Amino acid sequence: MTASSNPLLTASSLPWGLPDYRDIEADHYLPAFEEAFARQRAEIDAIAANPEPPTFENTVEAWESSGRLLGEIARTFFTVSSADATPAVQAVDERLAPMMSAHSDAILLDARLYGRIERLHATREELELSAEQRYLLERRFVQMTHAGAGLDAGAKRRLTELNSRLSVLTTTFEKNLLADTNDLAVVFDSREELDGLSEGEISAAARAAADRGLTGAYVVTLTLFTGHPSLASLTNPQSRRRILEASRARGSRPGPHDNRPVLLEIVRLRAERAELLGFPSHAAYVTSDQTAGSPDAVTSLLRRLAAAAARNAQQEKRALRDVLGAEVGPADWAFATERVRATTLDIDTTALRPWFEAERVLRDGVFFAATQLYGITFHERDDLPAYHEDARVFEVSDEDGSHLGLFILDLYTRDTKRGGAWMNSIASQSKLRGTTPIVVNNLNVPQPAPGTPTLLTLNEVTTLFHEFGHALHGLFATVTYPSFAGTSVFRDFVEFPSQVNEMWIYRPEVLANYARHVETGEPIASDVIDRLEASGTFNQGFATSEYLAAAWLDLAWHSLSADEAAAVTDVAAFEAAALADIGLDDPAVPPRYSSAYFAHIFSGGYSAGYYSYIWSEVLDADTVEWFSENGGLTRPNGDRFRQRLLGVGGSKDPLEAYRDFRGRDARIEPLLVRRGLTV
């Protein structure tokens, strides 16, 4: 294949650098990656071998200018490998993982490049640098040091071996999970077994069955997390148990998709790598370069919250038992909760779905709030193709009409899409490169039959607002250097903007605009809004406990030393001991993710970092308080948040940026009140 015949090696003819996926085949990717690797290696070699003394321009800025082609190809590919992972794409992903690891190591462990960065860092006080340039130099020095650039040759060789093997294992974990999630989708033979589901949900189950060639059956596909939205509605206890048992079995059955040996090897190799780099554990290694600073800081927060959360969950369980007259198991908790909510608070969240039609939530809720707050507008571009027929492209314009970026929404679940919801970028903004952002939001909403409206659950509405918060971060960041673009911030800060965007779901002026009955157009009743807001802490004992249990499992796995990790052979026993240690071992409240399907930490970027959600929520709750104190959904408030937080991307220490926005450090009290964790 020649470069001229590979669409990945020629400029796209579509506006703003949007890849033309119609021309890209799976076999185009590896040759394109190989060419891009070679080009950046040559660029880095020229920087490292430069006989001139190092300057910011000939070293740091030159590094930032390198690898443009590789970045474009990688973002193009990884968008597809997560959202439309056909067998051909998966095969590329498996071969690519060790290649990407080796390429990254070749740069970050280059002693010549490190020497130049180290000399610049030592004299940084004498250099005339802008604030962004100075921060970039500091981050590059920390990045290379943290990666092991200062190790001797033998240690670097072993580090490269570890990184390569880990890249293969994490790809294997994700592939196993996708396959097992599809295999374990629950097949129901009769409509009666799905009693309690809406017509739209039943239609989606029938469509999923038809897509698999199961005529007359119904298939409930599994979500990434342990629970499932259908558990709140299904009246048949056996149907609920079948779904939960299938969910919890993923990745932990003997056979080709068993993730237990995979994750045990990941844990062992991460622990060995941490010790090679001078850290007692992988958690110590990761948190040393996050806002938390150490595992002790994370442990302290999680333990502080866990006791109160477990206490609240026990109170909730007793209330459920009293109302239902029977003990409540994990498969029944959501169903019982909705019955109690309907009885005690006069709210049936499952009955609210007709008010949450997806298109209206998107345009009159998510987009409306962004327009009111930031002045931006959205125009769907049917003429611009995305990577899949279900993905929709919107042009985003600033208040003055200038082009801000592209937003792609991929709402529906499919067998080739990994579970959960996420944001990623196909292109990022950079003044150095003259590029504008293209951001993608992926969800996994079941797709009903053609002509049937998509009605969202309240959790799915929350997810749509949440992921769009990430999209806004990617669209608004205005930086010079690509390393700081979009959501390129510390892992335990990145969830903060997305969580803040959830606040607009219940704002009266936003909710009244989008929550209208799909058939009658009637707005949701104001008293329902009041009751929804009043029920903010309802079931928070369960919700907080299941989250904290998963965060603790992550920390427990990654706090092991190399010797301790090597001694663990039983995944279930390790989980049980870890949950007992923090007092979150109630069988009725299983972790949001168990280890064998914990994609965030074993195939995503959240290893020793799943605590980030609650860590960021401290900032989020404090920010919501600020918006409430200052008038809520106003343009001045939006401008301040955009300019001082979202707009800086990763070009500034995030806590410094927060202080600039808030005028002080965040307080934890708003979070405790929100989650009902005050005494």
Number of C-alpha atoms within 10 A of each C-alpha: 9 8 13 9 10 17 20 27 21 11 12 15 11 12 10 15 16 20 25 19 17 11 11 16 13 15 14 18 22 17 16 21 22 14 15 22 19 14 17 20 18 14 16 22 15 16 21 22 11 15 8 8 10 19 15 21 11 16 22 21 16 15 20 17 16 17 18 15 19 21 17 20 20 17 17 22 23 17 19 19 21 20 23 18 22 16 13 12 20 21 15 19 23 17 13 19 20 21 19 18 19 16 16 17 22 15 20 19 22 19 19 16 24 20 16 22 23 20 14 22 20 11 9 15 10 9 12 10 13 9 10 17 18 18 17 22 21 17 17 19 24 17 14 21 17 17 18 23 26 17 17 10 12 8 16 20 13 14 23 21 17 17 21 19 17 23 20 21 23 21 21 22 26 25 22 21 26 23 17 24 25 17 15 19 19 22 18 19 14 11 14 11 17 22 14 17 20 18 13 20 22 21 19 24 26 24 24 26 22 15 13 12 10 15 12 13 18 24 21 23 26 28 20 23 17 23 25 18 17 22 25 22 22 20 18 15 13 13 18 24 16 16 23 20 16 18 26 20 17 28 29 20 13 9 8 10 23 19 28 21 17 20 25 22 18 25 25 22 22 26 29 25 25 21 17 18 22 14 17 18 26 29 27 23 26 22 21 15 16 17 17 20 14 16 22 13 12 23 17 10 14 20 16 13 19 23 16 20 26 26 17 22 24 17 15 20 22 16 15 23 16 12 14 13 10 10 13 18 16 19 24 23 23 23 22 22 21 22 21 21 18 15 12 10 16 14 19 17 18 19 12 18 21 23 25 25 21 24 15 19 25 19 14 19 26 25 18 22 25 21 18 15 19 23 18 20 20 19 12 14 14 10 8 15 17 19 20 13 8 13 17 19 23 18 17 21 17 16 13 9 11 10 15 19 23 27 26 24 20 21 19 16 23 20 19 19 19 27 23 17 20 20 20 22 25 23 26 28 27 20 13 13 14 9 15 21 27 26 26 25 22 27 22 23 22 25 21 21 17 10 6 12 17 23 27 24 22 17 10 18 21 18 21 28 25 26 24 29 25 27 27 22 25 30 27 25 26 24 21 18 20 21 19 23 28 32 28 17 20 17 25 22 22 21 24 25 26 24 26 22 23 22 19 21 23 15 16 12 14 19 23 19 18 25 25 22 17 18 10 9 12 12 15 19 11 12 9 16 17 12 13 17 13 11 14 13 14 18 21 20 24 25 17 23 28 27 20 27 28 23 26 27 26 27 25 19 30 28 21 23 22 22 11 13 22 16 12 15 13 11 17 14 10 16 22 13 14 20 20 13 13 19 17 25 20 17 9 18 23 23 29 20 24 24 27 26 29 27 24 19 23 27 23 13 12 18 24 29 24 22 24 22 21 23 22 20 22 18 26 27 24 19 24 20 14 15 17 10 9 12 10 18 20 15 15 14 16 18 16 16 21 19 16 17 25 24 22 24 28 27 27 18 15 20 16 15 19 19 14 15 18 18 10 11 14 17 13 15 13 20 21 16 14 13 21 19 22 13 6
